[in-house]
């Protein structure tokens, strides 16, 4: 009895701390916590931002450049499969990858140094080469660089604090309570609700990190991890407001965010039942950790079953040393694999978006649908539909000059519900071990876009 009480305390205190750090929105502004004029955020993000500001922007930028350089050099060395890498589990996880990913890391390293030297805000100078300026420009390399500067401490803090959500029984308890709802509706276990809340309240990158962690541990199948990462990730409330402000419709935030939530739920219901997610296999990287969908014999309630699972998970805790070692491994893996991907893929996507008509062409097929649904300035809206695959803020910038408020509102909503932009969430998914490739990610992006249009446009006609 005494041991069970001890485990109950070990379940409650870390789990409540994790909920407070990752899932409870707070306002923070110039006046500190609960400033009514501050932005909604979560404590983990505040800690990461505080570290970044304390160290200094340019110092963090240099740290990112060093991380990407080490990643590229070590990845190239790993092609020769030297023993010091292949026989060290940590080095192997961080640096051993296929030639394609070595190329991506090398490109990330090249782009980050070009931007450091010729990126305007970073160096205060430009190159005489138009190509280098195109790569390092404010809307290409410098934007991607700024994103990884924002991510580096989020990864650091989350790697050490995320186990508060994953290692002390919270997911087991929530999973037992919600599986009867989540499984039939979305095709995922109940514990996915925590990933969803972490994304919606905090940040989509945190949700992807949590999902990847659960997939690697064998708690999600390949299909479940693919569904959760592509359909349960979301843009934070704060950035959603930034997008709405860009199109000049801040007064409509309430209905705007309710609509985003509704579209997200509908996408999460439909997309698992169609290609490509319906074709994913329910295979596990680690067998034996998945929860059953039905209440096992001997339990009268989901609460009792969830508590037993939570207590069992807590009893497996191996101590603070193992906790810190696991956090270090998670952080280094994120730094050396995901940051280079965001820099390289994000920069390339932004170059294509800003210097070629490719995304304009890809958006043209949406024109007949938007015209049929009587969207004002349908062609201007159509050209924003696919560019969101590169960056979530670009559609709002492109449509901000549109005269029609309804069209601006439609684009603002859809740019958020698309969510799978390559310069952050999409890049994280591609660089993780979650089994989604670029083509499949684009198909899911298009599916989310079409579903969003079919819901948002009719409701917008009622609002305007």
NUROKE-836540 format. One record per atom (N, C-alpha, C): y, x, z; residue in one letter. Coordinates in steps of 0.001 Angstrom, whole numbers, plus 500000, padded with zeros to 6 digits. Layout:
BEGIN
YXZA;...
***
This chain:
BEGIN
498795500829500000X;500000500000500000X;501262500868500000X;501217501927500830X;502355502834500904X;502603503514499564X;501502503909498903X;501623504569497599X;502200503603496567X;501755502345496608X;502261501358495651X;503753501126495855X;504195501092497132X;505621500917497415X;506420502109496881X;505865503298497015X;506511504500496505X;506661504428494991X;505580503991494304X;505623503873492844X;506594502778492400X;506688501716493202X;507622500638492875X;509058501149492909X;509371501963493913X;510710502566494013X;510946503504492833X;509908504282492474X;510020505204491335X;510207504456490022X;509701503235489955X;509908502397488773X;511315501822488755X;511755501290489874X;513015500555489911X;514237501453489758X;514304502546490530X;515534503354490551X;515805504028489201X;514845504786488608X;515135505387487293X;515371504337486204X;514614503225486249X;514775502198485212X;516152501555485286X;516603501232486500X;517946500659486660X;519019501663486244X;518786502945486563X;519729503989486133X;519777504070484612X;518612503995483960X;518561504028482502X;519282502843481880X;519067501662482450X;519759500465481951X;521271500634482086X;521710501140483238X;523147501346483471X;523729502355482486X;523000503432482222X;523512504504481364X;523511504133479894X;522479503416479439X;522289503179478009X;522630501763477547X;522550500778478439X;522545499403477967X;523630498514478544X;524390498987479511X;525448498159480108X;526791498547479488X;527411497636478740X;528701497974478122X;529827497986479149X;530691498974479042X;531855499054479923X;533087499359479076X;534233499022479627X;535486499364478942X;536029500661479519X;536425501561478634X;537016502823479089X;538207503141478200X;539329503409478834X;540549503698478087X;541406504713478799X;542674504793478443X;543583505769479061X;543674505632480580X;543462504423481090X;543551504194482533X;542210504378483241X;541196504793482494X;539890505025483097X;538944503864482881X;537975503737483789X;536973502680483686X;537615501297483848X;537043500330483114X;537448498922483182X;538886498703482740X;539419499642481977X;540753499483481392X;540688498352480371X;541423497247480577X;541347496112479647X;541751496466478216X;542505497563478079X;542910497979476739X;541970499029476153X;540936499400476913X;540000500418476445X;538957499866475498X;538145500772474939X;537077500394474027X;535787500132474796X;534965499229474246X;533642499017474813X;532744500191474444X;532034500721475425X;531146501847475169X;530049501843476226X;529198502868476211X;528177503018477246X;528374504387477905X;527844504540479110X;528122505743479903X;527587506999479226X;526422506904478586X;525863508072477893X;526838508595476847X;527429507682476106X;528394508085475073X;529641508695475714X;530050508154476839X;531216508701477546X;530951510127478016X;529753510368478549X;529398511711479010X;529415512689477837X;528815512273476710X;528770513130475527X;530176513435475021X;531021512402474964X;532404512606474506X;533172513504475470X;532913513344476781X;533578514181477774X;533207515649477613X;531930515920477341X;531499517303477112X;532151517871475860X;532187517062474810X;532796517523473549X;534276517848473753X;534983516960474446X;536415517181474676X;536655518364475616X;535774518527476601X;535928519621477545X;535726520983476896X;534761521072476004X;534474522346475330X;535490522619474229X;536006521548473624X;536981521717472548X;536360521461471185X;537077520720470363X;536546520283469075X;536090521448468207X;536921522461468069X;536579523579467191X;535416524401467733X;535303524502469044X;534155525206469627X;532856524447469364X;532923523107469455X;531740522296469162X;531399522403467677X;532439522455466835X;532208522608465393X;531495523927465103X;531905524985465798X;531255526283465616X;529813526251466129X;529572525548467234X;528212525378467756X;527329524683466720X;527853523644466086X;527093522925465061X;526769523842463881X;527745524646463481X;527510525588462383X;526410526578462743X;526413527025463994X;525373527962464452X;524003527293464458X;523948526048464916X;522674525311464945X;522115525157463533X;522968524776462591X;522499524571461214X;522093525887460560X;522768526977460926X;522401528289460381X;521033528722460900X;520830528603462204X;519524528950462791X;518426528096462175X;518701526796462021X;517718525882461443X;517312526313460040X;518304526654459205X;518017527042457818X;517266528370457745X;517740529360458504X;517102530687458465X;515661530609458954X;515441529939460063X;514099529837460627X;513179528994459742X;513727527973459086X;512921527159458181X;512459527979456982X;513358528823456461X;512984529703455344X;511892530677455787X;512062531263456969X;511050532192457498X;509710531482457683X;509763530215458100X;508518529473458375X;507678529241457123X;508303529341455943X;507534529169454695X;506427530213454585X;506643531386455192X;505625532441455173X;504562532236456262X;504746531183457080X;503819530843458171X;503536532018459116X;504572532648459633X;504342533763460571X;503719533245461870X;502958534078462521X;502234533665463717X;503169533270464853X;504316533976464981X;505202533692466116X;505783532274466041X;505819531697464835X;506252530306464695X;505051529359464758X;504028529620463976X;502908528694463840X;502080528566465118X;502089529591465967X;501298529537467199X;502132529141468417X;503408528853468199X;504282528378469267X;504614526902469004X;504107525972469804X;504305524543469529X;505763524138469373X;506648524694470208X;508061524327470135X;508684524821468842X;508480526107468490X;509041526655467255X;508460525957466030X;507167525636466091X;506530524950464966X;507142523565464748X;507341522834465842X;507947521499465741X;509374521572465206X;510109522593465631X;511524522695465249X;511735523189463819X;510882524122463357X;511210524832462115X;510179524738460988X;508936524456461293X;507926524395460226X;508076523088459459X;508381523184458169X;508553521988457348X;508251522316455889X;508189521290455068X;507854521469453655X;509010522122452905X;508745522668451709X;509820523306450921X;511009522378450657X;510755521076450472X;511852520132450220X;512786520089451424X;512212520020452623X;513039519955453829X;513706521290454117X;513081522390453713X;513732523699453826X;514988523712452958X;514871523172451763X;516018523092450850X;517128522226451444X;516747521110452059X;517734520223452686X;518452520939453829X;517691521695454625X;518320522439455735X;519232523539455200X;518797524211454139X;519633525264453542X;520930524670452997X;520826523491452374X;522025522822451855X;522964522443453004X;522395521958454109X;523215521618455264X;523962522827455795X;523281523965455856X;523916525209456315X;525040525630455369X;524776525582454068X;525778525952453069X;527009525047453168X;526767523738453269X;527876522780453320X;528712522948454585X;528031523219455709X;528782523298456960X;529699524525456967X;529232525638456391X;530095526822456352X;531200526682455318X;530919526025454194X;531990525735453222X;533090524902453884X;532652523908454670X;533617523022455318X;534366523750456432X;533674524619457146X;534329525404458205X;535425526303457620X;535141526879456460X;536079527835455858X;537168527134455051X;536769526054454336X;537725525426453416X;537937523932453681X;537643523483454896X;537688522044455157X;538987521497455671X;540100522150455391X;541393521585455766X;541614521574457264X;541168520510457943X;541359520376459388X;540660521493460157X;539583522029459591X;538842523075460277X;539485524447460083X;540032524675458878X;540540526011458578X;542025526039458210X;542533524885457778X;543927524825457354X;544172525385455966X;543096525630455207X;543299526156453853X;542292525549452902X;542589525657451619X;541694525151450594X;541259526288449690X;540147526074448999X;539635527067448055X;540288526875446695X;540263527922445891X;540738527798444509X;539689527126443639X;538492526952444170X;537401526322443426X;537400524819443655X;537456524038442574X;537429522572442678X;536104522097443250X;535011522804442924X;533690522406443420X;533622522547444938X;534100523681445447X;534078523893446901X;534964522870447604X;536128522585447036X;537019521593447638X;536394520201447621X;535631519908446557X;534955518611446477X;533903518492447577X;533181519577447818X;532134519568448848X;532751519507450247X;533787520306450473X;534354520446451819X;535476519465452113X;535800518599451157X;536944517712451299X;536857516755452476X;538003516154452811X;538101515292453993X;537163514111453954X;536886513588452746X;536030512411452618X;534598512763452246X;534269514058452229X;532895514477451908X;532358515346453056X;532396516672452872X;531833517565453879X;532500517447455229X;533822517312455254X;534532517236456535X;534149515972457306X;533911514868456581X;533496513636457241X;532095513775457827X;531176514362457048X;529811514583457540X;529819515560458722X;530648516597458624X;530775517589459702X;531258516909460984X;532249516037460841X;532778515320461995X;531696514463462649X;530813513887461838X;529729513065462373X;528748513892463198X;528375515077462701X;527409515877463466X;528045516451464724X;529362516672464681X;530069517111465892X;529987516010466955X;530070514761466500X;529937513637467423X;528521513451467934X;527530513860467127X;526127513636467489X;525539514709468381X;526062515928468315X;525386517060468954X;525220516852470462X;526242516320471135X;526109516105472576X;525466514764472903X;525549513814471973X;524779512575472159X;523292512909472208X;522843513778471294X;521437514201471287X;521080514951472572X;521991515817473001X;521739516609474214X;521577515708475438X;522545514844475655X;522523513973476837X;521373512982476759X;521198512362475587X;520145511354475444X;518757511962475609X;518563513199475162X;517247513840475266X;516804513983476718X;517768514238477605X;517422514405479020X;517435513089479794X;518220512112479329X;518337510859480073X;517486509725479505X;517109509820478217X;516290508769477607X;514972508533478348X;514340509564478932X;513113509307479701X;513290508321480852X;514515508107481307X;514730507084482335X;514312505710481821X;514467505499480509X;514028504249479897X;512556504282479511X;512041505455479159X;510715505521478544X;509587505960479477X;509890506708480531X;508831507359481308X;508581506754482682X;509318505704483038X;509177505166484391X;508790503681484416X;508208503209483308X;507601501891483315X;508439500744482799X;509740500985482482X;510583499871482035X;510062499252480738X;509697500092479770X;509230499563478498X;507923498806478651X;507054499278479535X;505799498572479774X;506062497187480375X;506981497132481325X;507294495860481977X;507940494876480987X;508949495335480268X;509622494472479299X;508657494065478186X;507807495012477780X;506838494714476732X;505891493592477122X;505405493622478356X;504501492565478831X;505213491214478874X;506482491209479246X;507234489951479345X;507544489350477976X;507843490201476985X;508407489701475729X;507477489754474516X;506283490316474662X;505403490438473496X;505083489084472879X;504910488047473698X;504577486720473159X;505691486168472283X;506915486672472469X;508034486273471608X;508223487241470447X;508266488540470749X;508583489549469740X;507497489669468670X;506227489581469061X;505138489772468098X;505118488698467020X;505097487403467358X;505061486402466290X;506348486306465474X;507482486582466105X;508764486431465403X;509082487643464538X;508928488844465090X;509339490055464382X;508193491003464032X;506987490721464534X;505844491584464220X;505842492897464964X;506513492952466119X;506587494183466906X;506289493858468365X;505892494855469173X;505633494601470597X;506906494300471365X;506747493710472542X;507893493295473337X;508808494424473741X;508265495643473915X;509082496777474331X;510163497112473312X;510010496633472073X;511023496879471044X;512355496238471397X;512335495241472298X;513586494615472718X;514531495626473351X;513979496622474046X;514814497658474667X;515476498522473598X;514723498874472538X;515301499625471419X;516460498849470813X;516227497547470648X;517241496702470025X;518520496659470856X;518373496413472155X;519550496325473030X;520282497663473089X;519512498763473144X;520118500095473172X;520970500332471931X;520495499871470770X;521252500021469527X;522495499141469516X;522321497861469841X;523418496904469711X;524536497185470714X;524156497503471952X;525184497723472971X;525715499146472902X;524822500103472688X;525224501507472705X;525531502051471328X;524491502506470626X;524702503164469348X;523382503171468585X;523457502976467253X;522238502945466448X;521435504229466530X;522122505368466682X;521400506642466762X;520528506705468014X;521013506126469114X;520221506102470344X;518976505254470157X;519128504130469436X;517976503272469168X;516922503973468331X;517349504723467298X;516404505465466458X;515703506547467276X;516454507240468136X;515847508258469002X;514763507643469879X;515057506485470457X;514100505812471332X;512863505383470549X;513073504836469362X;511949504394468531X;511071505569468124X;511691506666467713X;510935507865467326X;510124508388468509X;510741508394469682X;510059508839470898X;508809507997471160X;508936506689471003X;507806505787471254X;506725505913470190X;507125506180468948X;506154506383467867X;505353507657468090X;506044508732468450X;505364510005468703X;504407509904469893X;504738509024470854X;503882508859472020X;502719507909471809X;502661507271470636X;501553506361470349X;501765504938470834X;502991504606471238X;503268503257471728X;503615502303470589X;504077502846469471X;504319502061468264X;503411502563467157X;502951501650466305X;502234502056465102X;503253502488464054X;502750503039462935X;503644503447461843X;504452502253461337X;503790501109461201X;504467499901460713X;505522499433461707X;505166499403462986X;506116498954464004X;507325499870464095X;507105501178464022X;508222502129464085X;509141501961462881X;508549501727461699X;509349501523460488X;510183500251460601X;509583499185461118X;510300497912461276X;511445498061462275X;511141498647463428X;512146498731464502X;513313499634464095X;513020500774463478X;514094501719463134X;515010501180462044X;514455500403461102X;515279499913459979X;515900498555460230X;515335497771461147X;515822496407461349X;516426496166462728X;516108497019463693X;516624496825465041X;517754497798465360X;517976498791464499X;519126499676464688X;520391498900464336X;521474499248464977X;522710498505464736X;523914499395464959X;525030498960464397X;526307499644464599X;526868499192465938X;527466500094466685X;527988499751468007X;529102498710467900X;529316497987468995X;530362496969469042X;531732497594468758X;531964498773469322X;533260499434469147X;533548499711467679X;532569500289466957X;532838500618465567X;532938499362464711X;532222498310465079X;532351497044464360X;533791496557464417X;534420496726465581X;535827496337465732X;536735497218464879X;536409498511464775X;537192499435463944X;537159498980462485X;535993498583462006X;535851498111460621X;536682496853460405X;536614495916461362X;537376494666461218X;538875494943461248X;539290495890462056X;540703496256462118X;541170496853460793X;540304497620460133X;540647498228458839X;540972497175457789X;540306496024457859X;540566494968456864X;541588493955457380X;542183494225458546X;543281493408459040X;542903492045459573X;541707491927460161X;541252490613460638X;540748490683462089X;541376491501462899X;540923491714464278X;540859490417465078X;541732489459464776X;541772488201465535X;540487487392465387X;539652487729464395X;538421486976464152X;537191487667464741X;537392488584465694X;536272489396466168X;535129488568466742X;535434487503467473X;534386486701468106X;533386486153467101X;533867485408466123X;532975484819465113X;532368485900464229X;533125486950463996X;532650488088463189X;531413488723463822X;531472489001465127X;530335489677465753X;529162488735465966X;529426487460466228X;528335486480466304X;527594486400464976X;528346486445463886X;527746486394462552X;526908487643462283X;527398488798462701X;526636490048462561X;525303489943463308X;525349489426464534X;524131489276465334X;523156488319464665X;523662487214464149X;522803486216463508X;522135486795462265X;522903487488461435X;522348488100460231X;521289489144460605X;521561489927461658X;520600490929462105X;519272490310462499X;519314489178463199X;518086488495463618X;517325487970462403X;518043487389461448X;517387486858460243X;516739487982459434X;517436489098459281X;516865490259458577X;515596490749459274X;515652490797460621X;514498491270461390X;513322490305461288X;513593489041460980X;512520488053460801X;511904488131459403X;512750488308458375X;512276488243456981X;511693489566456495X;512403490668456722X;512037491941456089X;510649492477456456X;510147492276457682X;508790492771457963X;507716492069457141X;508050490925456552X;507078490126455814X;507115490373454312X;508003491280453859X;508105491585452431X;508027493098452216X;507864493497450953X;507775494923450606X;509098495614450956X;509094496856451437X;507940497740451644X;507333497690453047X;508010497015453984X;507542497066455367X;506195496378455558X;505932495332454771X;504654494631454924X;503476495494454500X;503742496553453726X;502669497425453239X;502373498594454180X;503188498770455202X;502963499876456135X;501695499627456958X;501049500707457348X;499780500587458069X;499994500622459579X;499154499858460270X;499216499848461735X;498371500976462312X;498742502201461950X;498036503381462470X;498926504075463500X;498296504757464441X;499018505387465549X;498849506896465510X;499927507622465860X;499819509073465974X;498963509460467168X;499038508647468228X;498218508860469432X;497520507540469734X;496221507542469782X;495470506317470031X;495396506006471524X;495366504710471831X;495089504284473199X;496286503922474042X;497512504101473529X;498697503796474340X;499342502462473998X;498919501838472905X;499520500571472496X;499131499453473458X;500069498539473707X;499793497416474593X;499074496309473841X;498155495574474510X;497515494427473863X;498515493290473690X;498270492435472703X;499177491311472458X;498917490140473401X;497694490059473917X;497338488957474813X;497237489452476249X;497427488522477182X;497320488847478600X;495865489162478938X;495592490363479453X;494199490719479774X;493602489798480843X;492302489736480858X;491603488912481833X;491904489410483252X;492084488471484152X;492346488839485539X;493805488759485925X;494690488576484952X;496123488454485240X;496577487011485032X;497360486505485975X;497830485127485886X;499200485017485230X;499933486127485171X;501279486082484585X;501616487392483902X;502541487313482955X;503020488513482263X;503753489433483225X;504414488840484231X;505130489644485225X;504158490550485989X;503051489975486437X;502073490754487196X;501461491853486338X;501168491507485085X;500592492499484170X;501599493611483897X;502865493232483665X;503901494218483389X;504130495147484572X;504098494595485780X;504282495432486973X;503137496434487118X;501920495990486852X;500782496906486935X;500900498035485916X;501325497682484681X;501515498706483651X;502611499687484046X;503689499144484608X;504812499996485008X;504384500961486119X;503658500454487102X;503188501295488205X;502253502386487686X;501385502018486738X;500460503003486160X;501233504094485424X;502279503697484684X;503073504685483941X;503792505623484908X;504352505077485973X;505046505900486970X;504080506883487629X;502853506440487856X;501877507309488532X;501501508518487683X;501785508423486376X;501489509546485479X;502614510579485429X;503719510310486120X;504866511226486104X;504467512590486667X;504771513644485921X;504280514980486266X;505299515859486984X;506425515302487328X;507397516075488086X;508640516438487291X;509641516927488005X;510941517231487401X;510828518344486359X;509990519333486605X;509839520442485664X;509385519968484303X;508366519123484283X;507864518586483020X;508920517686482371X;509657516935483199X;510735516063482740X;511794516877481989X;512215517996482576X;513241518843481955X;512713519545480705X;511445519985480745X;510846520640479585X;510768519686478404X;510358518448478674X;510279517442477619X;511656517163477024X;512686517080477886X;514046516853477407X;514545517986476533X;514223519226476919X;514623520401476133X;513970520376474758X;512683520061474722X;511973520007473430X;512562518919472533X;512846517762473119X;513433516668472334X;514795517061471773X;515612517704472612X;516959518089472186X;516919519102471050X;516110520143471195X;516045521190470170X;515488520641468855X;514508519760468952X;513957519158467736X;515029518350467017X;515807517562467774X;516889516771467181X;517946517680466564X;518344518702467299X;519389519602466801X;518980520293465505X;517770520837465479X;517381521682464346X;516812520905463156X;516454519648463350X;515911518885462217X;516853517791461736X;517482517062462666X;518283515907462263X;519712516291461879X;520362517172462631X;521745517550462291X;521872518127460876X;520961519030460437X;521066519527459060X;520893518426458021X;520029517444458320X;519805516345457372X;521048515487457236X;521670515151458363X;522894514351458316X;523973515083457526X;524098516406457724X;525126517178457022X;524854517246455529X;523623517547455144X;523321517740453723X;523238516417452966X;522431515493453456X;522264514203452770X;523571513416452812X;524249513427453968X;525509512711454073X;526568513246453133X;526703514574453050X;527703515179452156X;527400514860450700X;526138515013450293X;525760514719448904X;526018513256448550X;525666512355449464X;525880510929449204X;527363510615449074X;528188511231449920X;529633510988449872X;530257511584448607X;529740512728448145X;530223513310446885X;529932512362445728X;528709511829445696X;528328510884444637X;529213509637444707X;529452509151445923X;530260507937446091X;531713508146445678X;532264509328445985X;533698509558445775X;534060510149444422X;533079510788443739X;533412511475442493X;532637510971441274X;531791509991441465X;531053509434440326X;531095507910440410X;530853507235439286X;530822505765439312X;529437505203439633X;528531506051440121X;527141505620440329X;527059504384441214X;527753504391442342X;527650503250443256X;528401502034442728X;529437502258441908X;530072501127441214X;529083500459440276X;528349501284439524X;527344500738438603X;526251499987439362X;525799500588440459X;524740499951441242X;525216498634441867X;526512498524442085X;527040497298442677X;527240496174441688X;527324496509440397X;527588495485439373X;526568494345439381X;525245494607439576X;524295493489439612X;524593492450440693X;525385492798441700X;525732491819442735X;526853490886442273X;527540491247441180X;528669490436440716X;528269488997440364X;527202488791439573X;526828487405439252X;526536486560440490X;525868487151441487X;525569486411442709X;526845486060443462X;527747487018443597X;529007486765444303X;529872485761443547X;529858485865442229X;530610484909441405X;530021483511441539X;528688483419441515X;528006482125441659X;528343481483443009X;528492482318444042X;528812481824445390X;530318481653445595X;531092481811444506X;532544481580444509X;533289482490445482X;532919483768445461X;533653484755446260X;534899485177445481X;536093485045446034X;537297485499445331X;537227487014445092X;537773487455443961X;537752488880443599X;536329489446443717X;535408488735443067X;533976489046443192X;533650490462442720X;534320490950441683X;534015492292441176X;534416493364442182X;535567493185442833X;535997494146443856X;534996494166445010X;534506493002445390X;533510492928446461X;532196493550446017X;531800493299444769X;530521493816444250X;530482495339444292X;531606495979444006X;531640497439443979X;531479498069445362X;531624497260446410X;531453497802447767X;530027497629448290X;529219496843447598X;527933496429448151X;526937497584448341X;526921498540447424X;525935499614447499X;526517500888448093X;527830501033448026X;528441502257448560X;528207502381450065X;527919501260450724X;527609501299452152X;526330502056452466X;525532502364451449X;524325503161451664X;524686504603452035X;525872505025451679X;526303506383452002X;527023506446453343X;527920505489453585X;528754505528454796X;529222504110455094X;529172503703456355X;529461502312456700X;530948501981456664X;531816502983456713X;533249502702456765X;533878502604455379X;533238503230454387X;533802503264453034X;534026501875452437X;533093500906452564X;533359499574451998X;534633498943452540X;534891499109453838X;536097498531454427X;537357499183453861X;537297500496453639X;538438501202453049X;538701500696451636X;537619500527450851X;537757500103449460X;538297498688449329X;537939497815450269X;538328496406450147X;539612496089450908X;540144497043451675X;541313496787452526X;542521496309451725X;542637496755450468X;543774496361449644X;543604495027448950X;542461494387449098X;542192493084448479X;543107492026449087X;543648491153448258X;544598490150448730X;543931489009449476X;542666488716449136X;541998487555449700X;541333487894451038X;541699487168452106X;541176487443453445X;539676487164453538X;539209486130452843X;537787485794452914X;536936486921452341X;537367487505451248X;536629488605450628X;536600489814451557X;537735490103452186X;537774491222453136X;536821490968454305X;536788489725454783X;535908489372455893X;534436489534455502X;534079489067454324X;532691489159453845X;532241490612453786X;533065491472453195X;532711492890453071X;532624493550454453X;533532493182455362X;533518493756456714X;532218493420457440X;531740492193457304X;530486491793457952X;529301492514457322X;529237492490455991X;528072493048455300X;527986494559455486X;529123495242455547X;529087496702455744X;528447497067457079X;528521496152458058X;527892496389459366X;526423495985459350X;526105494851458726X;524718494372458736X;523807495197457826X;524386495944456877X;523575496835456034X;522959497969456859X;523730498595457690X;523386499550458756X;522678500841458347X;521960500881457215X;521105502033456908X;521836503117456121X;523059503451456513X;523874504435455810X;523324505842456014X;523348506631454934X;522683507927454936X;523366508964455818X;524658508813456061X;525334509862456827X;525153509701458339X;524326508754458771X;523987508693460194X;522616508071460401X;522532506738460568X;521252506091460902X;520183506372459853X;520529506219458560X;519558506487457496X;519084507926457506X;520023508848457702X;519658510261457762X;518745510566458937X;518988509926460077X;518135510129461251X;516714509642460983X;516598508481460361X;515277507928460066X;514518508840459109X;515201509303458053X;514541510150457049X;514082511479457640X;514841512020458598X;514490513328459144X;513521513232460321X;513224512018460763X;512248511831461834X;510842511736461226X;509847511553462071X;508478511409461587X;508113509954461317X;509075509070461457X;508838507657461118X;508575507566459620X;507498506888459202X;507065506932457796X;507884506056456845X;509129506458456611X;510017505781455654X;510606506848454743X;510448506677453413X;511060507629452488X;512368507075451946X;513080507880451153X;514411507501450672X;514361506240449819X;513376506147448915X;513262504966448050X;513034503705448856X;512142503773449837X;511869502598450680X;513090502221451504X;513805503222451990X;515014502954452765X;516041502219451912X;516163502620450645X;517112501967449752X;516702500523449465X;515403500293449284X;514919498926449040X;515235498029450236X;514989498527451450X;515279497742452653X;516782497494452770X;517577498501452406X;519034498356452394X;519456497213451455X;518874497181450261X;519201496120449294X;518758494758449816X;517576494711450425X;517098493443450995X;518058492938452073X;518489493838452942X;519432493454453996X;520752492972453379X;521168493626452298X;522426493255451650X;522340491852451061X;521259491543450357X;521094490232449729X;521015489128450791X;520217489362451831X;520113488379452918X;521490488152453542X;522227489241453747X;523567489141454340X;524494488301453466X;524476488551452167X;525338487795451248X;525023486301451319X;523730485977451284X;523312484567451252X;523668483825452539X;523834484551453631X;524221483916454898X;525736483954455094X;526327485119454865X;527740485331455205X;528681484548454298X;528399484505453003X;529326483863452067X;529478482359452343X;528377481591452451X;528564480159452750X;529306479909454075X;529012480714455098X;529710480529456370X;531181480899456229X;531478481913455427X;532878482314455201X;533660481217454505X;532999480465453611X;533679479333452958X;534076478285453975X;533306478129455046X;533643477183456102X;534781477683456979X;534902479008457096X;535898479606457979X;537270479728457331X;537303479877455999X;538588480146455316X;538995478974454409X;
***
